[in-house]
């Protein structure tokens, strides 16, 4: 082919590309302009508890065993692991699109045409081989290989593959986020279970105390120092406490089943340390600095990767405006009899075709997909900013909660001590008839409620530490 003929092919293609590229929309580059604050509080200590593995963070061996089983059997986690497999297979599919598709084919057929047709008349007067007419009917046998390849001129396929790889990494961070939330949920439920055990013990001790007071008021009634009203009031208070006991037992069963669900198993008793829950000490908190959230929080890293993938999707959608170059080829053997199928070169067939085509008019579908990709890119940016903001606020909220709960627990402990003394004093005064039954009842009721509130405060303290550990990005390493 001479230079003139080559120019006749290349020049129109170049003109076509230039015309199309003039109408291609430009990509809007987006970057987050919001920066996280430098500090949570006045401390700039970079020590961060999120670097501690969950096995070392939680000291209770029963809790460690529960978490370990949850990480093996939890259904939500297993579903997330399959999402990683799906994303991995998507990479293989995108990678395969970069390579030529090659296949093998074989076929056989028979063709009978009418004698009094142009083709029939032509075949009758033609020798397919020397001194041998074209068979009627005519058999046809084929065997060959074919290939098809889209040349990735505009990096459309490569960007698509990069987007798939980025989404695969995003699913891994999603799995890490599920891990840290699962660990926190198991720990939350475990501490709630311990708090319910302690509340149950408090209520049962209170029932004994109320029964003793009931017996005293019955004796006083027989001695005409009290009335039936006092007896019935104490009896009602005992029944109220027993009702609390049954409600707590039901709550214990519900929390046990919640833990069993997280562990992916059918109902069974949760092994735990039922010693004094109020004596538990929470871990010391080192929150580090906010910049560490970007590296430690799986949900932030997932949102960042989703943003990168969305930007690549925009580039893929933009490449649809450009012409695509496709090359097809085939090579094989074709004959009217199997004996002649591999006769060379007579039975050899081959082809090589190159096609270049691009959208010229009615590009609404391509424009719509580009606009959608661009909108998804903007969504991903806002989602990233929202995730970072939420992470920072979660940490600040939990740090404040831990501080205030510590003060609240101290005050509530003093209140319990005062009410415990009040119970003893009111019982002595009641025995000597210096106070009536109403004051004794109110003192016991106030003491019971305050003790239950103290246990709730301790539970909130323990779960707040679990939450700050999760919010700082701990648990998945």
C-alpha positions as CSV (number, residue, x, y, z in Angstrom):
1,X,0.0,0.0,0.0
2,X,1.5,3.3,-1.1
3,X,1.7,6.5,1.0
4,X,-1.3,8.0,-0.8
5,X,-3.6,5.1,0.2
6,X,-2.4,5.2,3.8
7,X,-3.2,8.9,4.1
8,X,-6.7,8.2,2.6
9,X,-7.4,6.0,5.6
10,X,-5.5,7.9,8.4
11,X,-6.6,11.4,7.6
12,X,-10.4,10.7,7.8
13,X,-9.9,8.9,11.1
14,X,-7.9,11.8,12.6
15,X,-10.6,14.2,11.4
16,X,-13.3,12.1,13.0
17,X,-11.5,11.9,16.3
18,X,-10.9,15.6,16.3
19,X,-14.6,16.4,15.7
20,X,-15.8,14.0,18.4
21,X,-13.2,15.1,20.9
22,X,-14.3,18.7,20.6
23,X,-17.7,17.7,21.9
24,X,-16.5,15.6,24.8
25,X,-17.3,17.1,28.2
26,X,-14.4,17.8,30.6
27,X,-14.0,16.0,33.9
28,X,-14.6,18.0,37.1
29,X,-11.8,17.3,39.5
30,X,-13.1,17.1,43.1
31,X,-11.0,17.3,46.3
32,X,-12.2,17.6,49.8
33,X,-11.5,21.1,51.2
34,X,-12.6,20.2,54.8
35,X,-9.8,19.3,57.2
36,X,-10.2,17.7,60.5
37,X,-9.2,19.7,63.6
38,X,-5.7,19.2,64.9
39,X,-6.7,18.1,68.4
40,X,-9.6,16.6,70.3
41,X,-8.7,18.3,73.5
42,X,-5.7,20.3,74.7
43,X,-3.5,17.2,74.5
44,X,-1.4,16.6,71.4
45,X,-0.2,13.1,72.5
46,X,-0.1,10.7,69.5
47,X,-0.5,7.6,71.7
48,X,-3.6,5.9,70.5
49,X,-5.4,2.9,72.0
50,X,-6.6,1.8,68.5
51,X,-3.1,0.3,68.0
52,X,-3.8,-2.3,70.7
53,X,-5.2,-5.6,69.4
54,X,-8.6,-6.5,70.7
55,X,-7.2,-9.6,72.4
56,X,-5.0,-7.4,74.5
57,X,-7.6,-4.6,75.0
58,X,-10.2,-6.9,76.6
59,X,-9.0,-8.6,79.8
60,X,-12.0,-10.8,80.5
61,X,-11.2,-14.3,79.1
62,X,-14.9,-15.1,78.8
63,X,-15.4,-12.1,76.6
64,X,-12.3,-12.9,74.5
65,X,-13.6,-16.4,73.8
66,X,-17.0,-15.0,72.8
67,X,-15.5,-12.5,70.4
68,X,-13.2,-15.2,69.0
69,X,-16.2,-17.4,68.2
70,X,-18.2,-14.5,66.7
71,X,-15.4,-13.7,64.3
72,X,-15.6,-17.3,63.1
73,X,-19.3,-17.8,62.8
74,X,-21.1,-14.4,62.5
75,X,-23.3,-14.5,59.4
76,X,-23.0,-10.8,58.6
77,X,-19.3,-11.1,58.6
78,X,-19.4,-14.2,56.4
79,X,-21.7,-12.3,54.0
80,X,-19.2,-9.5,53.8
81,X,-16.4,-12.0,53.0
82,X,-18.4,-13.2,50.0
83,X,-18.7,-9.6,48.9
84,X,-14.9,-9.5,48.8
85,X,-14.9,-12.6,46.6
86,X,-17.4,-10.9,44.3
87,X,-15.2,-7.9,44.0
88,X,-12.2,-10.1,43.4
89,X,-14.0,-11.8,40.5
90,X,-14.9,-8.4,39.1
91,X,-11.2,-7.6,38.8
92,X,-10.7,-10.8,36.9
93,X,-13.5,-9.9,34.5
94,X,-12.1,-6.4,33.9
95,X,-8.6,-7.7,33.5
96,X,-9.9,-10.2,30.9
97,X,-11.4,-7.4,28.9
98,X,-7.9,-6.0,28.2
99,X,-6.8,-9.2,26.5
100,X,-8.0,-10.6,23.2
101,X,-10.8,-13.1,23.3
102,X,-9.8,-16.3,21.5
103,X,-11.9,-19.2,20.7
104,X,-12.1,-22.4,18.7
105,X,-15.0,-23.4,16.4
106,X,-16.0,-26.3,14.2
107,X,-19.0,-26.7,12.0
108,X,-20.6,-28.9,9.4
109,X,-23.5,-28.3,7.0
110,X,-25.2,-29.2,3.8
111,X,-26.6,-26.9,1.1
112,X,-29.0,-27.9,-1.7
113,X,-29.9,-25.2,-4.2
114,X,-32.3,-25.3,-7.1
115,X,-31.0,-26.5,-10.5
116,X,-32.8,-23.7,-12.3
117,X,-31.4,-20.8,-10.3
118,X,-28.3,-18.7,-11.1
119,X,-26.3,-20.4,-8.4
120,X,-27.6,-23.9,-9.3
121,X,-26.8,-23.3,-13.0
122,X,-23.4,-21.9,-12.2
123,X,-22.5,-24.9,-9.9
124,X,-23.6,-27.4,-12.6
125,X,-21.2,-25.9,-15.1
126,X,-18.3,-25.6,-12.7
127,X,-15.7,-28.2,-11.8
128,X,-14.8,-28.2,-8.1
129,X,-11.8,-30.2,-8.9
130,X,-10.3,-31.3,-12.3
131,X,-12.9,-33.4,-14.1
132,X,-15.2,-33.3,-11.1
133,X,-18.4,-31.3,-10.9
134,X,-19.7,-29.4,-7.8
135,X,-21.5,-32.0,-5.6
136,X,-25.2,-31.6,-5.3
137,X,-26.1,-31.3,-2.5
138,X,-22.9,-29.6,-1.3
139,X,-21.5,-30.4,2.1
140,X,-19.5,-27.8,4.1
141,X,-17.0,-28.6,6.9
142,X,-15.1,-25.9,8.9
143,X,-12.5,-26.0,11.7
144,X,-10.7,-22.8,12.9
145,X,-9.7,-20.3,15.5
146,X,-11.0,-16.8,15.9
147,X,-9.9,-13.8,18.0
148,X,-11.4,-10.4,18.9
149,X,-9.6,-7.5,20.6
150,X,-10.7,-4.1,21.6
151,X,-7.6,-1.9,21.6
152,X,-7.6,0.2,24.7
153,X,-6.6,3.5,23.1
154,X,-8.2,5.8,25.6
155,X,-7.5,3.7,28.8
156,X,-11.2,3.0,29.2
157,X,-10.6,-0.7,30.0
158,X,-7.5,0.0,32.2
159,X,-9.4,2.6,34.2
160,X,-12.3,0.2,34.5
161,X,-9.9,-2.4,35.9
162,X,-8.4,0.1,38.3
163,X,-11.9,1.0,39.5
164,X,-12.6,-2.7,40.1
165,X,-9.3,-3.1,42.1
166,X,-10.2,0.0,44.2
167,X,-13.6,-1.4,44.9
168,X,-12.0,-4.7,46.0
169,X,-9.9,-2.8,48.5
170,X,-13.0,-0.9,49.6
171,X,-14.7,-4.2,50.4
172,X,-11.8,-5.2,52.5
173,X,-12.1,-2.0,54.5
174,X,-15.8,-2.7,54.7
175,X,-15.0,-6.1,56.2
176,X,-12.7,-4.4,58.7
177,X,-15.5,-2.0,59.6
178,X,-17.9,-5.0,60.2
179,X,-15.2,-6.6,62.3
180,X,-14.7,-3.6,64.6
181,X,-18.5,-3.1,65.0
182,X,-19.1,-6.8,65.7
183,X,-16.4,-6.8,68.4
184,X,-18.0,-3.7,70.0
185,X,-21.5,-5.2,69.8
186,X,-20.4,-8.5,71.5
187,X,-18.6,-6.5,74.2
188,X,-21.6,-4.2,74.7
189,X,-24.0,-7.1,75.1
190,X,-21.6,-8.9,77.4
191,X,-21.3,-5.9,79.8
192,X,-25.0,-5.5,79.6
193,X,-25.4,-9.1,80.7
194,X,-23.0,-8.6,83.6
195,X,-24.9,-5.5,84.7
196,X,-28.2,-7.4,84.6
197,X,-26.7,-10.2,86.7
198,X,-25.7,-7.5,89.3
199,X,-29.1,-5.9,89.2
200,X,-30.8,-9.3,89.7
201,X,-28.6,-9.9,92.8
202,X,-29.5,-6.4,94.1
203,X,-33.2,-6.9,93.6
204,X,-33.1,-10.3,95.3
205,X,-31.2,-8.8,98.3
206,X,-33.8,-6.1,98.4
207,X,-36.6,-8.7,98.5
208,X,-35.0,-10.3,101.5
209,X,-34.8,-6.9,103.2
210,X,-38.4,-6.1,102.4
211,X,-39.6,-9.5,103.6
212,X,-37.8,-8.8,107.0
213,X,-39.6,-5.4,107.2
214,X,-42.9,-7.2,106.3
215,X,-42.5,-9.6,109.2
216,X,-41.7,-6.7,111.5
217,X,-44.9,-4.8,110.6
218,X,-47.0,-8.0,111.0
219,X,-45.6,-8.4,114.5
220,X,-46.3,-4.7,115.2
221,X,-49.9,-5.1,113.9
222,X,-50.5,-8.0,116.3
223,X,-49.1,-5.7,119.1
224,X,-51.5,-3.0,117.9
225,X,-48.6,-0.8,117.0
226,X,-49.3,-0.9,113.2
227,X,-52.4,-1.3,111.0
228,X,-53.4,-3.6,108.1
229,X,-52.6,-0.7,105.7
230,X,-49.0,-0.9,106.7
231,X,-49.0,-4.7,106.1
232,X,-50.5,-4.4,102.7
233,X,-48.1,-1.6,101.7
234,X,-45.1,-3.7,102.6
235,X,-46.7,-6.7,100.8
236,X,-47.2,-4.6,97.7
237,X,-43.6,-3.5,97.8
238,X,-42.3,-7.1,98.0
239,X,-44.5,-8.0,95.0
240,X,-43.2,-5.0,93.0
241,X,-39.6,-6.1,93.6
242,X,-40.5,-9.7,92.6
243,X,-41.9,-8.3,89.4
244,X,-38.6,-6.5,88.8
245,X,-36.9,-9.8,89.3
246,X,-38.9,-11.5,86.5
247,X,-38.4,-8.6,84.2
248,X,-34.6,-8.7,84.7
249,X,-34.6,-12.5,84.1
250,X,-36.4,-11.9,80.8
251,X,-33.8,-9.2,79.9
252,X,-31.0,-11.6,80.7
253,X,-32.5,-14.2,78.4
254,X,-32.9,-11.7,75.6
255,X,-29.3,-10.4,75.9
256,X,-28.0,-14.0,76.0
257,X,-29.9,-14.8,72.8
258,X,-28.6,-11.6,71.2
259,X,-25.0,-12.7,71.9
260,X,-25.8,-16.2,70.6
261,X,-27.1,-14.6,67.4
262,X,-23.9,-12.6,67.0
263,X,-22.0,-15.9,67.5
264,X,-24.1,-17.7,64.9
265,X,-25.4,-20.4,67.3
266,X,-28.6,-21.5,68.8
267,X,-29.6,-20.5,72.3
268,X,-27.4,-21.6,75.2
269,X,-26.1,-20.1,78.4
270,X,-23.4,-17.5,78.1
271,X,-20.4,-18.3,80.2
272,X,-19.3,-15.3,82.2
273,X,-17.8,-14.0,85.4
274,X,-20.7,-13.2,87.7
275,X,-18.6,-11.6,90.4
276,X,-19.1,-8.0,91.4
277,X,-19.6,-6.0,88.3
278,X,-19.2,-2.7,90.1
279,X,-15.5,-3.5,90.8
280,X,-14.5,-3.7,87.1
281,X,-12.0,-1.1,86.1
282,X,-12.2,0.5,82.6
283,X,-9.1,0.9,80.4
284,X,-7.2,4.1,80.4
285,X,-7.9,6.1,77.2
286,X,-5.3,7.5,74.9
287,X,-7.2,9.1,72.0
288,X,-4.2,10.3,70.0
289,X,-4.9,13.1,67.4
290,X,-7.7,13.4,64.9
291,X,-5.3,13.0,61.9
292,X,-4.9,9.3,62.9
293,X,-8.6,8.7,62.2
294,X,-7.8,8.9,58.5
295,X,-5.4,5.9,58.8
296,X,-7.2,3.9,61.5
297,X,-10.9,4.1,60.8
298,X,-12.0,1.4,58.2
299,X,-15.1,3.3,57.2
300,X,-13.1,6.4,56.4
301,X,-10.6,4.4,54.3
302,X,-13.6,2.7,52.6
303,X,-15.2,6.1,51.8
304,X,-11.9,7.3,50.4
305,X,-11.5,4.3,48.1
306,X,-15.1,4.6,46.9
307,X,-14.3,8.2,46.0
308,X,-11.2,7.1,44.0
309,X,-13.3,4.4,42.2
310,X,-16.0,7.0,41.4
311,X,-13.4,9.3,39.8
312,X,-12.2,6.4,37.7
313,X,-15.8,5.7,36.6
314,X,-16.0,9.2,35.3
315,X,-12.9,8.7,33.2
316,X,-14.4,5.4,31.8
317,X,-17.7,7.2,31.0
318,X,-15.8,10.0,29.3
319,X,-13.9,7.5,27.1
320,X,-17.2,6.4,25.6
321,X,-17.3,9.6,23.6
322,X,-14.2,8.6,21.7
323,X,-13.9,6.2,18.8
324,X,-13.1,2.6,19.7
325,X,-10.8,0.4,17.6
326,X,-11.6,-3.3,17.4
327,X,-9.6,-6.0,15.6
328,X,-11.0,-9.3,14.6
329,X,-9.2,-12.2,13.0
330,X,-9.8,-15.9,12.1
331,X,-7.8,-18.7,10.7
332,X,-8.8,-22.3,9.8
333,X,-9.8,-24.9,7.3
334,X,-12.8,-25.2,5.1
335,X,-13.7,-28.0,2.6
336,X,-16.7,-29.9,1.1
337,X,-15.3,-33.2,2.3
338,X,-13.5,-34.1,5.5
339,X,-10.7,-35.7,3.5
340,X,-9.8,-32.4,1.9
341,X,-10.1,-30.4,5.2
342,X,-6.4,-30.2,5.8
343,X,-5.3,-29.9,2.2
344,X,-2.9,-27.0,2.0
345,X,-3.1,-24.4,0.8
346,X,-6.4,-25.0,-0.9
347,X,-8.5,-25.5,2.3
348,X,-6.8,-22.8,4.3
349,X,-9.0,-19.7,5.2
350,X,-8.1,-16.6,7.2
351,X,-9.3,-13.1,7.8
352,X,-8.1,-9.9,9.5
353,X,-10.5,-7.0,10.0
354,X,-10.0,-3.7,11.9
355,X,-13.0,-1.5,12.7
356,X,-12.9,2.0,14.2
357,X,-16.2,3.6,15.2
358,X,-17.3,6.4,17.4
359,X,-20.6,8.1,18.4
360,X,-21.5,11.0,16.1
361,X,-25.1,12.0,16.7
362,X,-27.8,11.0,19.3
363,X,-25.3,10.6,22.2
364,X,-27.9,11.1,24.9
365,X,-27.3,7.7,26.4
366,X,-23.6,8.3,26.7
367,X,-24.1,11.8,28.0
368,X,-26.6,10.5,30.6
369,X,-24.1,7.8,31.8
370,X,-21.3,10.4,32.0
371,X,-23.6,12.8,34.0
372,X,-24.6,9.9,36.3
373,X,-20.9,9.0,36.9
374,X,-20.1,12.6,37.6
375,X,-23.0,12.8,40.1
376,X,-21.9,9.6,41.8
377,X,-18.4,11.1,42.1
378,X,-19.9,14.2,43.9
379,X,-21.9,11.8,46.1
380,X,-18.8,9.9,47.0
381,X,-17.0,13.1,47.9
382,X,-19.9,14.2,50.2
383,X,-20.0,10.7,51.7
384,X,-16.3,10.9,52.4
385,X,-16.6,14.3,54.1
386,X,-19.7,13.0,56.1
387,X,-17.8,9.9,57.2
388,X,-14.8,12.0,58.5
389,X,-17.1,14.5,60.3
390,X,-19.1,11.7,61.9
391,X,-15.9,9.9,63.0
392,X,-14.5,13.0,64.6
393,X,-17.8,13.8,66.4
394,X,-18.2,10.3,67.6
395,X,-14.8,10.4,69.3
396,X,-15.4,13.8,70.8
397,X,-18.8,12.7,72.1
398,X,-17.4,9.5,73.7
399,X,-14.5,11.4,75.3
400,X,-16.9,13.8,76.9
401,X,-19.2,10.9,77.9
402,X,-16.4,9.0,79.6
403,X,-15.4,12.1,81.6
404,X,-19.0,12.9,82.7
405,X,-19.8,9.3,83.5
406,X,-16.8,9.1,85.8
407,X,-18.0,12.1,87.7
408,X,-21.6,10.7,87.7
409,X,-20.5,7.3,89.0
410,X,-18.6,9.0,91.9
411,X,-21.7,11.0,92.9
412,X,-24.0,8.0,92.5
413,X,-21.7,5.9,94.7
414,X,-21.9,8.5,97.5
415,X,-25.7,8.5,97.1
416,X,-25.9,4.7,97.4
417,X,-23.7,4.8,100.6
418,X,-26.0,7.4,102.1
419,X,-29.1,5.5,101.3
420,X,-27.7,2.2,102.6
421,X,-27.1,4.0,106.0
422,X,-30.6,5.5,105.7
423,X,-32.1,2.0,105.4
424,X,-30.3,0.8,108.6
425,X,-31.4,3.9,110.5
426,X,-35.0,3.8,109.3
427,X,-35.3,0.1,110.2
428,X,-34.0,0.8,113.8
429,X,-36.4,3.8,114.1
430,X,-39.3,1.7,112.8
431,X,-38.7,-1.0,115.3
432,X,-38.8,1.5,118.1
433,X,-41.9,3.1,116.5
434,X,-40.2,6.5,116.1
435,X,-41.0,6.6,112.3
436,X,-43.9,5.1,110.4
437,X,-43.9,2.4,107.7
438,X,-44.1,5.0,104.9
439,X,-40.7,6.4,105.6
440,X,-39.2,2.9,105.7
441,X,-40.8,2.0,102.3
442,X,-39.7,5.2,100.6
443,X,-36.1,4.7,101.9
444,X,-35.9,1.2,100.6
445,X,-37.5,2.1,97.3
446,X,-35.0,5.0,96.8
447,X,-32.1,2.8,97.8
448,X,-33.1,0.1,95.3
449,X,-33.6,2.6,92.4
450,X,-30.3,4.3,93.1
451,X,-28.4,1.0,93.3
452,X,-29.9,0.0,89.9
453,X,-28.9,3.3,88.5
454,X,-25.4,2.9,89.8
455,X,-25.1,-0.4,87.9
456,X,-26.5,1.2,84.8
457,X,-23.9,4.0,85.1
458,X,-21.1,1.4,85.4
459,X,-22.4,-0.4,82.3
460,X,-22.4,2.9,80.5
461,X,-18.8,3.5,81.6
462,X,-17.7,0.1,80.3
463,X,-19.5,0.4,76.9
464,X,-18.3,4.0,76.5
465,X,-14.7,2.7,76.6
466,X,-15.6,0.0,74.1
467,X,-17.1,2.6,71.8
468,X,-14.2,5.0,72.0
469,X,-11.9,2.0,71.1
470,X,-14.1,1.3,68.1
471,X,-14.5,5.0,67.1
472,X,-10.7,5.5,67.1
473,X,-10.4,2.6,64.7
474,X,-9.5,-0.2,67.0
475,X,-10.5,-3.8,66.8
476,X,-10.0,-4.9,63.2
477,X,-6.2,-5.3,63.3
